[in-house]
Amino acid sequence: MRKKRLVSLLSALLVMFLVLSACSTTDSSKTSGSGKSKGKDQTKESAPSEGGSDNGGILNELGMEPIVKKSCTLTIGLPQDTNVEDYDTNHYTQLLEKKSGIDIKFEMLPAKDAGQKLAVMISGGSALPDIISIGLSDLEVYSYGSQGDFIPLNDYYENSSFYFKRAIEEHGLDTILKDITSADGNIYTVPLYNPEYGNEWDHRAWINKTWLEALNLDMPKTTDDYYEVLKAFKEKDPNGNNKADEIPYMGHINGWNSQPQNFFMNAFVYYNTAYNYILSDNGKIDIAANKDEWKKGLQYLNKLYKEELISPLTFTQDKSQFQQAIENPDAQIIGSITTGSMSIYQTDSKRKEDMTFLPPLTGPDGICWSTKRYQGPANRSYITKDAEDPEVAFRLLDLMCDTELSINSRFGEMDKDWKFATEEDKGTGLYEEMGIPATIKVVNNHWGQPQNAEWADAQAAIRPYQYGIGGMTWDGNEYDSQYMTAQAVPSYIDKAPEEVVMRVPFTTEENDRVSEILSSLTTYINESTQRFIVGDMPFSEWDNYISELDNIGLKEYLDVVQQAYDRYKKSNK
């Protein structure tokens, strides 16, 4: 009898040990900068069972909350955002811990150099947190994944996903997995999907409507119209102070699409500053900067510059200097600007009340494009080779894709910072004009401010348009920057070519071949563009400019991109 009792006791203790050991048993006190003593030789190679594993009894069934039956600890490395007051007591952290049953520890990385810090940790052989949550390029993800620092998640998506699967099925987001697949066919990230119309169509220009009204001028529709309007702004004293102080157009060097070519070249040839290539009608990868249409656009901008319709400060002044000009206290002196958002103005500025968006212009050959920026899923969270239990880590990242958590991670605490929109909120959505009703009523918009409600989008989330800014209500202030952007978007949307190159996953070898070439190409194109506009490089040197592009390696660059793009398209049929 004693022997049977002893066996039973030992069996019970063994089961308890297995349950407790299935998740990290590190000290649960959550202190910033803490790490683990795991080495490279301790990498786990576990994979989920079909239908979702319970990992030795630690995990509940898919869709159940909490995720785990017994409390355990996971460590997440993420950038320290100065606007997040305390990650340990943060509402999002507490909500995530409650829903998961997992005690989260943080290993804080520097806000500006998180990627560099990660590279140093890996190259130095430092133990990594279970999860890393920072934005990385496709190439960086591929590199870390292919060398074994991040584990492949393909099987986990297939067998251990509930919240992510539910989100993409509910919202028809079946392309997300294709968009986060690396060049080797593996998926190494759980993404942040947060598309915003205002970011997708962000090559915007603005014009002084008060001056248009004062001079009885119509909104310009063509590049010729715009030229005539700028001439009138310069010559006819639209601010009415009897001084020749008007500046028809001004930009600056370090702002969001603040240079004139970012907007105006799209009246001559499709141009996207976010990507270094375009897709022509025949499926061939090409660039804009060597085309005759590009030359025509430069000639147009050079004409504006020579006639002093473009301020020369556009190519030398920084954002702060630009802001001083547009906020000039004595009189409104600016007629037109290019910028992605009117947040360039101070929040309570009266100057921006004179401005309205300038729709895309039609060029002399009938071209009228608007740049479409890639707004697919962004690489955000990765499970490292040092994760104690990869499946538990994946289930936590999967939980972050829950609707409430995804909204919380941008807008804060539900019923305190935001609420789901009611019938009374209909007609108050930022994008009602596009047929998108309000779905979220923001009560306390603390984005970019000190807060303790969310992680400032440092984590995985699935937040389609209706659960982001696209579904927000607004407070009726017509000069709120977000509202002004929302009013502009319908005039820009769907004016890009039918097929535009948005994403090309490179292998390490391909990237090594093109990175040096691209750096030199980009520098030369940008410098030459400015020199053509201001007249330092005469157009008689155009052929020499084209030859230099070839000398730098344009053909090789295009060949490699074409190869990678063809592979990407083939794998996503």
Secondary structure, DSSP 8 states (H G I E B T S, - for coil): -HHHHHHHHHHHHHHHHHHHHTSB-S-----TT------GGG-------TT---TTTTB--TT-SSSBSS-EEEEEEEE--TTBS-TTT-HHHHHHHHHH-EEEEEEEE-SSSHHHHHHHHHHTT----SEEE----HHHHHHHHHTTSB---HHHHHHS-SHHHHHHHHTT-TTHHHHTB-TTS-B--EEEE---HHHHT---EEEEHHHHHHTT-----BHHHHHHHHHHHHHS-TT-SSSS--BSBB--SSSTT-SHHHHHGGGTS---TT-S-EE-TTS-EE-STTSHHHHHHHHHHHHHHHTT-B-GGGGT--HHHHHHHHT-SS---B-EEE-S-GGGS-TT-SGGGGEEEE---B-TTS---------S-EEEEEEBTT-S-HHHHHHHHHHTTSHHHHHHHHH-SBTTTEEE--GGGTT-BTTGGGT----EEES---TTS-BSS--SS-S-EE--GGGSGGGBB--S-TT-HHHHHHHHHHHHTT-S-SS--------HHHHHHHHHHHHHHHHHHHHHHHHHHHTSS-GGGHHHHHHHHHHHTHHHHHHHHHHHHHHHHHHT-
